[in-house]
Amino acid sequence: MLNKQLVTVLAAGASLAAAMLPINAAAAGISGKANLMCTANNVVGCADGMCMQGGPAAFGLMHYLFVDFQRKMVHGINDEGAEVTSPVRNMEITEQAIILQGVENQRGWTLGIGRDDGVLRMSSTGPDVNIIIIGDCAER
């Protein structure tokens, strides 16, 4: 059974690590120039020495995550249409991956996207919670 306090701490710690419903097929050929829409397939969250795994809804996370390369912003939208936005502080585009980093709500986050397959790997870490998100991204 889920520990209610753990879920509360994890949900509060993951406002940006947020995102998402599954994209059915992984994108091919992420350029790093066109904006992205990403979704989460699996989330693992740890707080107070306990970890749990589930979909984004189990953690109270946003459903969609959008990456805007031109504005260097990442934002998510929840069911009510409210938006959470975080600036990208560091962006590296390599031959194999796009790596974005930022800070939001006293937590650091890193988002890595495979350029060949569009697979998203994201983490958000702070003094009270650690979140890992695996998902997919597609250019939009």
N, C-alpha and C positions, 0 to 999 in steps of 0.2 A: 504494500500500500504506500502511496506517495506521502511523504512527510510534508504537511501543509506549510510549515515554516521554510523548508528547503525550497519548495516551489515559489513561495513569495520572494525569498532572497534571490533565486535564480531569475525570476521574471523581472525584478527590479534591476538586476545587474546586466540585463541583456537587451536594453531598449534599442540599441543599434544592431547588435549581433543578430539581429532580428530577421527575419524576413519571411515568410515564404511558403509557398505551396510547390509541389514538384513540377518541374518542366518535364514533359514526357520524353523528350529526346535531347541528349546533350548536343550542344552546338559544336560545329566544326569551324576551325579557322578564326578564332577570336583575334581581331586585328589590334586592339588597343586604341583605336580611333573612334569607332562607333560605340555609342552608349550601350549599356547592358541592362537586361532584366534578369534577375537571379531568383531562385527559389531554393528552399531547404528540403532535403529528403530525410535527414536524420540529425538529431541534436543530442549532445551529451553535456550535462551540466553538473558541476561539483561545488559544494559549499559545506562548510563545517565538517569536513572529512567524509561526507556522503556524496555519492554520485548517482544520477539517474539518466535514463535514455528515453527518447520519445520523439514525437513530431513537434513542430514549432508551437502548436496549440497547447501542448502540455506545459510549456514554459511561458505562455502568455506573450509570445514573440509576434512581431510584425509578419504579415503574410507575403509581402513582396519587397525585394531590395533592388534598388536601381543604382547603377554606377554612371555618373556623368563625368566623362573624362575632360571635357572642355572647361567645366566649372570646378573640377577637382572636388566633387561632392559625392557622398553616398547618402541615399535617403530611403526610408521605408514608409509604407502606408498600411495602417491597420484597418480593421473591418468598418470602423466608423468614418474612415476617410482622413483621420488625423495623420500628420506627417512628422517623422523624426528625421532630422538632417544632421550630418556630421561632415566637417571638412576633411579632405585627404591631406595629411601632412607630409607624406612621402609616397612617391609612386615610381616604381621601376618596371620597365617593360623589357623582358629578356626574350631570347629566342623561344623559350619553352613556357614562360609564365608571365602573368601580370601580377604584381605584388603591390598592394595598397596598405597604408598604415595610418592610424589616427588615434585620437583620444576623445572619449565621450563619457560623461558621468563618472569621473575619477577612475576610468578603466581604459587600458590600451587595447586596440584591436588590430588584427592583421588579417587581410583577405588575400588569398592566393587563388588565381584562376588559371587552369591549364589552357594554353593557347590552341592546342590541337583538338581537345575534347570538350572544353567549356566546363570542366568539373571545378566546383567551388569548394574551397577549404578555408574556413574562417574560424578565428579564435578571438575571444574577448576575455581579458584577464584583469582582475583587480584584487584588492585586499580581501574581499568577501566572497568572490565567486569566479569560477572559470567555466567558460562555455566553448564548445566546439561544434561547428555546424558543417555538414557536408551537403552539397547540393549541386545544382547545375545553373549555368548562365547561357544566355543567347544574346546576340547583337539585336538591337531593335532600331 
